[in-house]
Amino acid sequence: MIPAEIDRRARWVLDSIGASDVGFGDDVPYNADAWERVDRGERPEGDDIAEGFFHLARVEEKTPGPRDEHGRFRAEWSSLDPLDPPLERLRRRLGVVSAGGPRFRVALTHDVDSLWRWTRIGLRGAAARLKQNVRHARLGPAMREATGLATAPLHLARGTDPNWRFEQIVAEERRHGATGSTFYVIASHHDPHDGAAPETYSRLRPRLVETLLGAGAEVGLHGSYSAADDPVRLAAEKQKLEALTGPIAGHRYHYLRVDPHRNLAPLAAAGLRYDTTLGFPDAVGFRAGIARPFRPWSFERDEPLDLVEIPLAAMDATLADERYLGLAAKRAEPQLMRLLDWAAEYGGAFAVLWHPDRFDPATSAGWDSLYSRLLAGVQERGGSCVPAAELVSSHST
């Protein structure tokens, strides 16, 4: 006899991979020992469904363990290979066939963290970085900072800024066949991590929203650094942004500060339809072992949340920042193309994240061009690029 609790969890795993017609205990076996290991917080063996639940419900993140300085769980501490998602292997083993349409879908997303580069503090920061790069003989970064500072007077005279490239980003995406993209906007600044020029962001936020909506982009909420720990603040930020945008469907936490056992439920409670924060800050791939949207599991309710999670598979900062992989754009390209090759072979529907401050050709160090090649790579492999909300609406297993 299969306990009702185990049957409910197994059915969630099967439904999440599109295997709703598979009988648990009949078509796939029930292994009581494996599920007992899951209850102890251990990765099970000998039962694909129990292992699927372990990864999809993020059981390894439920128990106390290492976290980084931002409270995040990193790929280096995980038991899974992010680019060999076990739920996708189970899906193939069960012979689940996707419906017609593009071979895979990619949600194009952008976190608007730094809205305007050439503020007073931005100029001081660039000058300090230039000095540091020269002191340590980092010639490439020094040249980029010097180039940026050399263009600053012209931008200031014109009232333009290298970070304000939203219409150009959308136009480039459309040129590669994308139906649109999603920009996550910070509604309030409460912490230094939210950005160095909160007054400028606040002043320009209405213009930003008008520009994005006018370009046909989706606007979502970028929950602030401290909102990840404060559901009341999160709800207030949503309400504040909706005063400019109208109803908001989607969300991503700033700094990817998502804890699947703590701060996904408040998103559903706030009336958000989907989230797309669940990715590793330090690796390309799939943190929950699945490459398609799913409803996260609530251990408190012992059922899925009324929220869709879009897996975040790749982020520019993961590839570029020295605290993570620290790659130049040219060296990062093979990692992205391997992800697309995997998606072309096995399917999936997931998000990628590229920050708008990496699109200034004079200072981007090739990351703007790499984004264009990413878009072309999706198109060449038979995939489709869409806004996040459209992926949620159109996705079917």
Summary of the structure (lengths in Angstrom):
residues: 397
radius of gyration: 21.5
end to end distance: 29.5
largest distance: 75.3
contacts: 1325
relative contact order: 0.16
helix: 46%
strand: 11%
